[in-house]
Amino acid sequence: MSLSVIILAGGIGKRMKSKKVKALHLIMGKPMVEWVIETARAISPDSILLVYGKKGEEMKNLFQGVNYVFQPEPLGTGDAVSRGLGEIKEEKGHTLILSSDVPLLSSRTIENLIDYHKKNNYDATLLTFIPDNPSGYGRIIREGTEIKAIVEEKDASEEEKRTREVNGGTYIFSLQTLRDAIGLLRPDNTQGEYYLTDVISIIRNKGGKIGGLKIDDPSELKGVNTREDQNGVIELLRRRKIRELQMEGVTIFMPDTVYIEPDVKIGSDTIIHPNVVITGNTVIGSDCIIYPFVHLSGDKIPPGSKIEK
């Protein structure tokens, strides 16, 4: 069966306080949405559709192998998904829904979600997690192992608010099930928008099976809504890259002062001194010494080199 991916990138990101749409803000040298596109490509879907809004015109044609879908008015996630579905020609298969502001989600987690969905023959399956503080998240209400509903915090009873499992905002649906349910969405809320989360209760009320896969590492579902969130995601990726290089035999002195982007390659027995910035596709050979306050960007450093400011 076919697998299509719809990436929701229509948000303007008011809390970023920027003229640029949120999806194009940089995370370790790449637009935030590019991280999500790369993750989607890694699972080899039949198609990737990127839904963008009025202020996201510069996003169009920025990435190869992606079908662009325009959402003329910001009428909610349900409307965005509906427009993406309109570009999918297949009648059978599955559709994965990703958010452009969740750049840390790994392809392995998505593959686990797809396998769990298919193995249990669910009509819809979503990622869930348990945050340190569930305030502000939609609560997951289960009936046995299946999900009964997603209740937004403002609508939750005191008992429902005590539920710590929350919606991670990543979904996979049977394609036909999603088509049927999306047509029943109504903007019955104060925002006058079509909420994708309402699809879950629609499917459930029609007798469908809803699964929820709880992930162990909530940081994968960390969303970016503010500049502070953006910096938090960058810091997680920076630490991950430094740890990876250390495991491969690179010495990094005072790693909290060193910034290295994910595409950088460094050979073993190279020493990186404090206050170094290495970006882009820089390649550093083995047995090098990079002294303090050096900034490398896209450079090719031969083995045994000593680089000073």
C-alpha positions as CSV (number, residue, x, y, z in Angstrom):
1,M,0.0,0.0,0.0
2,S,1.1,3.6,-0.6
3,L,2.4,5.9,2.1
4,S,2.0,9.6,1.8
5,V,3.4,12.3,4.2
6,I,1.7,15.6,4.8
7,I,3.8,18.2,6.5
8,L,1.9,21.1,8.1
9,A,3.9,24.3,7.6
10,G,1.3,27.0,7.5
11,G,1.9,28.5,10.9
12,I,3.2,32.1,10.9
13,G,4.6,31.7,14.4
14,K,3.4,34.9,16.1
15,R,5.4,34.2,19.2
16,M,8.6,34.1,17.2
17,K,8.1,37.9,16.7
18,S,9.4,37.7,13.2
19,K,8.5,38.6,9.6
20,K,9.7,35.1,8.6
21,V,7.3,32.1,8.9
22,K,8.2,29.8,11.7
23,A,9.1,26.8,9.5
24,L,12.0,28.8,7.9
25,H,13.8,29.8,11.1
26,L,17.1,28.1,11.3
27,I,18.0,25.1,13.4
28,M,21.7,24.3,13.3
29,G,22.2,26.0,9.9
30,K,19.1,24.5,8.2
31,P,15.4,25.7,8.1
32,M,13.4,24.0,10.7
33,V,11.1,22.4,8.1
34,E,14.1,20.9,6.3
35,W,14.8,18.7,9.3
36,V,11.3,17.3,9.1
37,I,11.5,16.8,5.3
38,E,14.8,14.9,5.7
39,T,13.2,12.7,8.3
40,A,10.2,12.0,6.0
41,R,12.5,11.2,3.1
42,A,14.4,8.6,5.3
43,I,11.2,6.4,5.5
44,S,10.9,6.4,1.6
45,P,7.3,7.4,1.2
46,D,5.5,7.5,-2.1
47,S,5.0,11.3,-1.8
48,I,5.7,14.2,0.5
49,L,3.3,17.1,0.5
50,L,4.2,20.4,2.2
51,V,1.2,22.6,3.1
52,Y,2.1,26.3,3.4
53,G,0.2,29.5,3.9
54,K,0.1,33.1,2.6
55,K,3.4,34.2,4.2
56,G,5.2,31.1,3.2
57,E,5.6,31.7,-0.5
58,E,9.4,31.7,-0.2
59,M,9.1,28.1,1.0
60,K,7.7,27.0,-2.4
61,N,10.2,25.1,-4.5
62,L,12.9,25.5,-1.9
63,F,13.2,21.7,-1.4
64,Q,13.4,19.1,-4.1
65,G,11.1,16.1,-4.3
66,V,8.3,17.8,-2.4
67,N,4.8,18.7,-3.6
68,Y,3.7,22.1,-2.4
69,V,0.1,22.7,-1.4
70,F,-1.2,26.2,-0.7
71,Q,-3.6,26.9,2.2
72,P,-5.0,30.4,1.3
73,E,-6.6,31.0,4.7
74,P,-5.4,29.8,8.2
75,L,-8.4,27.7,8.9
76,G,-6.7,25.2,11.1
77,T,-4.8,21.9,10.9
78,G,-7.9,20.0,9.7
79,D,-8.2,22.3,6.7
80,A,-4.5,22.0,6.0
81,V,-4.7,18.2,6.0
82,S,-7.8,18.3,3.8
83,R,-5.9,20.4,1.2
84,G,-3.0,17.9,1.3
85,L,-5.4,15.0,0.8
86,G,-6.8,16.7,-2.3
87,E,-3.4,16.2,-3.9
88,I,-3.1,12.5,-3.1
89,K,-4.3,10.4,-6.1
90,E,-4.2,7.0,-4.4
91,E,-7.4,5.6,-3.1
92,K,-5.8,3.1,-0.6
93,G,-2.9,3.3,1.7
94,H,-1.8,5.3,4.7
95,T,-1.1,9.0,5.4
96,L,1.4,10.3,7.9
97,I,0.9,13.7,9.4
98,L,4.0,15.6,10.6
99,S,4.5,19.2,11.9
100,S,7.1,21.5,10.5
101,D,7.9,22.8,14.0
102,V,8.9,19.4,15.5
103,P,12.5,19.0,14.1
104,L,13.9,16.4,16.5
105,L,11.5,13.5,15.6
106,S,13.6,10.6,14.3
107,S,12.9,8.3,11.4
108,R,13.2,5.3,13.7
109,T,10.4,6.6,15.9
110,I,8.2,7.2,12.8
111,E,9.0,3.6,11.5
112,N,8.0,2.3,14.9
113,L,4.7,4.2,14.7
114,I,4.0,2.9,11.2
115,D,4.7,-0.7,12.3
116,Y,2.6,-0.4,15.4
117,H,-0.3,1.1,13.3
118,K,-0.2,-1.7,10.7
119,K,0.4,-4.6,13.2
120,N,-2.7,-3.7,15.2
121,N,-4.8,-2.8,12.2
122,Y,-5.7,0.6,13.6
123,D,-7.7,3.2,11.6
124,A,-5.6,5.9,13.2
125,T,-2.5,5.9,15.5
126,L,-0.8,8.8,17.1
127,L,2.4,9.4,19.1
128,T,1.9,10.2,22.8
129,F,4.3,11.1,25.6
130,I,4.4,12.0,29.3
131,P,5.9,15.4,29.8
132,D,7.3,16.7,33.1
133,N,4.4,19.2,33.1
134,P,1.3,18.3,31.0
135,S,-0.2,21.8,31.3
136,G,-1.3,23.1,27.9
137,Y,-1.3,19.8,26.2
138,G,-4.3,17.8,24.9
139,R,-4.9,14.9,27.2
140,I,-5.1,11.3,25.9
141,I,-8.2,9.5,27.2
142,R,-8.0,5.7,26.8
143,E,-10.4,2.9,27.0
144,G,-8.3,-0.2,27.5
145,T,-5.4,0.0,25.1
146,E,-7.2,2.1,22.6
147,I,-7.6,5.9,22.6
148,K,-11.1,7.1,23.2
149,A,-10.5,10.9,22.7
150,I,-8.1,13.8,22.8
151,V,-9.4,16.4,25.2
152,E,-7.9,19.9,25.0
153,E,-6.9,21.3,28.4
154,K,-9.4,24.1,28.3
155,D,-12.2,21.5,27.8
156,A,-10.9,18.9,30.3
157,S,-12.5,18.1,33.5
158,E,-10.5,18.0,36.7
159,E,-10.3,14.2,36.5
160,E,-9.1,14.4,32.8
161,K,-6.5,17.0,33.7
162,R,-4.9,14.5,36.1
163,T,-4.1,12.3,33.0
164,R,-0.5,12.8,32.3
165,E,-0.3,11.2,28.8
166,V,-0.6,13.8,26.1
167,N,-0.9,14.2,22.4
168,G,2.4,14.4,20.5
169,G,0.8,15.9,17.3
170,T,2.2,13.1,14.9
171,Y,-0.4,10.8,13.3
172,I,-0.8,8.0,10.8
173,F,-4.2,7.3,9.3
174,S,-5.7,4.8,6.9
175,L,-6.1,7.0,3.9
176,Q,-9.8,6.2,3.2
177,T,-10.6,6.6,6.9
178,L,-9.0,10.0,7.0
179,R,-10.8,11.1,3.8
180,D,-14.2,10.1,5.3
181,A,-13.6,11.7,8.7
182,I,-12.0,15.0,7.4
183,G,-15.2,15.7,5.5
184,L,-17.2,15.6,8.7
185,L,-15.1,18.3,10.5
186,R,-16.9,21.4,11.6
187,P,-15.4,24.7,12.9
188,D,-17.4,24.5,16.1
189,N,-15.0,26.4,18.3
190,T,-14.1,30.0,19.3
191,Q,-11.4,30.1,16.6
192,G,-13.7,29.1,13.8
193,E,-11.1,26.6,12.7
194,Y,-11.1,22.9,11.6
195,Y,-9.1,20.9,14.2
196,L,-7.4,17.7,13.1
197,T,-7.7,16.4,16.7
198,D,-11.5,16.3,16.2
199,V,-10.9,13.6,13.6
200,I,-10.0,11.2,16.3
201,S,-13.4,11.3,18.0
202,I,-15.2,11.2,14.6
203,I,-13.4,8.0,13.7
204,R,-14.0,6.6,17.2
205,N,-17.7,7.4,17.0
206,K,-18.0,5.6,13.6
207,G,-16.6,2.5,15.2
208,G,-12.9,2.9,14.2
209,K,-9.9,1.8,16.2
210,I,-7.5,4.4,17.5
211,G,-4.1,3.5,18.8
212,G,-1.5,5.5,20.7
213,L,2.2,4.7,20.8
214,K,3.9,6.2,23.8
215,I,7.5,7.2,23.2
216,D,10.3,7.0,25.8
217,D,12.1,10.1,24.8
218,P,9.8,13.1,25.0
219,S,12.5,15.4,23.6
220,E,11.8,14.0,20.1
221,L,8.4,15.7,20.2
222,K,9.7,19.1,21.5
223,G,8.0,21.8,19.4
224,V,9.3,25.2,18.6
225,N,6.9,28.1,19.3
226,T,9.3,30.8,20.6
227,R,12.9,31.8,20.3
228,E,13.6,30.1,23.6
229,D,12.2,26.9,22.2
230,Q,14.4,27.3,19.2
231,N,17.5,27.7,21.3
232,G,16.5,24.6,23.4
233,V,16.3,22.4,20.3
234,I,19.6,23.8,19.0
235,E,21.2,23.0,22.3
236,L,19.9,19.4,22.3
237,L,21.3,18.9,18.7
238,R,24.6,20.5,19.6
239,R,25.2,18.2,22.6
240,R,24.1,15.2,20.5
241,K,26.7,16.1,17.8
242,I,29.5,16.6,20.3
243,R,28.8,13.4,22.1
244,E,28.8,11.6,18.7
245,L,32.2,13.0,17.8
246,Q,33.7,12.1,21.2
247,M,32.5,8.5,20.7
248,E,34.4,8.5,17.4
249,G,37.7,9.6,18.9
250,V,37.6,13.4,18.8
251,T,38.9,15.3,21.8
252,I,36.8,18.4,22.6
253,F,38.0,20.6,25.4
254,M,35.3,22.5,27.3
255,P,32.5,21.2,25.0
256,D,30.0,23.7,26.4
257,T,31.8,26.4,24.6
258,V,32.0,24.6,21.2
259,Y,29.4,24.8,18.4
260,I,29.5,22.1,15.8
261,E,26.7,21.6,13.2
262,P,25.4,18.1,12.3
263,D,26.9,17.8,8.8
264,V,30.5,18.5,10.0
265,K,32.9,15.5,9.7
266,I,36.0,15.3,12.0
267,G,38.6,12.5,11.9
268,S,39.8,10.6,15.0
269,D,42.6,12.0,17.3
270,T,41.8,15.6,16.2
271,I,41.7,18.1,19.1
272,I,39.1,20.9,19.3
273,H,40.0,23.7,21.7
274,P,37.4,25.9,23.5
275,N,35.4,28.6,21.8
276,V,35.4,27.0,18.3
277,V,32.6,27.3,15.8
278,I,32.4,24.7,12.9
279,T,29.5,25.0,10.5
280,G,28.2,23.7,7.2
281,N,29.8,20.8,5.4
282,T,33.2,21.3,7.0
283,V,35.5,18.2,6.8
284,I,38.4,18.0,9.2
285,G,40.9,15.2,8.8
286,S,42.5,13.1,11.6
287,D,45.3,14.3,13.9
288,C,44.4,17.9,13.5
289,I,44.5,20.7,16.2
290,I,41.9,23.4,16.0
291,Y,42.9,26.2,18.4
292,P,40.6,28.6,20.3
293,F,38.3,31.1,18.5
294,V,38.6,29.5,15.1
295,H,35.5,29.6,12.9
296,L,35.3,27.1,10.0
297,S,32.5,27.0,7.5
298,G,32.5,24.5,4.6
299,D,36.3,24.2,4.8
300,K,38.3,21.0,4.0
301,I,41.2,20.6,6.5
302,P,43.8,18.0,5.6
303,P,45.0,15.4,8.2
304,G,47.7,16.7,10.6
305,S,46.8,20.4,10.2
306,K,47.0,23.0,12.9
307,I,44.5,25.8,12.5
308,E,44.8,29.0,14.5
309,K,42.8,32.2,14.4
